[in-house]
Amino acid sequence: MPQKPTIVYDDFAKLDIRVVTVLEASAIEGADKLLKLVLDAGELGTRTVASGIKPWYTPEELVGKQLLYLANLEPRTIRGVESQGMIIAAGGVDAALVHPDKAVAAGEIVR
């Protein structure tokens, strides 16, 4: 995949990326790829996202994990779930979740 166009720092600064802890994870009925994740986002409170990671992760292995989360993405309803942001993952054919290498407080800002 080619590199995307260069952006200025102010564009990057608009992204609110946080560390979250997965409190609950479950399959979304009728969806092959989606899991519903309930997240502890620290001072932002509890957030819910629909994430297309079901082919690679089970709900059981996600609970308690810390992940990176884009907090200020406009909410949208996916398969009846209001998704309030996005979990950050790498890869295309095989997804890999991005997470801190040691435990940090839920809601911590990624700089």
QUIZIMO-V110460 format. One record per backbone hydrogen bond with DSSP energy under -1.0 kcal/mol. NH is the residue of the N-H (numbers start at 1). CO is the residue of the C=O. If there is no record, write none. Layout:
BEGIN
nh & co
NH & CO
NH & CO
END
This chain:
BEGIN
nh & co
11 & 8
12 & 8
13 & 9
15 & 12
18 & 69
19 & 108
20 & 67
21 & 40
22 & 65
23 & 38
24 & 38
26 & 36
28 & 34
31 & 28
35 & 51
36 & 26
37 & 49
38 & 24
39 & 47
40 & 21
41 & 45
44 & 41
45 & 42
47 & 39
49 & 37
51 & 35
53 & 51
54 & 33
56 & 53
57 & 53
62 & 59
63 & 59
64 & 22
65 & 62
67 & 20
68 & 98
69 & 18
70 & 86
71 & 16
76 & 83
78 & 81
81 & 78
83 & 76
84 & 48
86 & 70
88 & 68
90 & 96
96 & 90
98 & 88
107 & 19
108 & 105
110 & 17
END
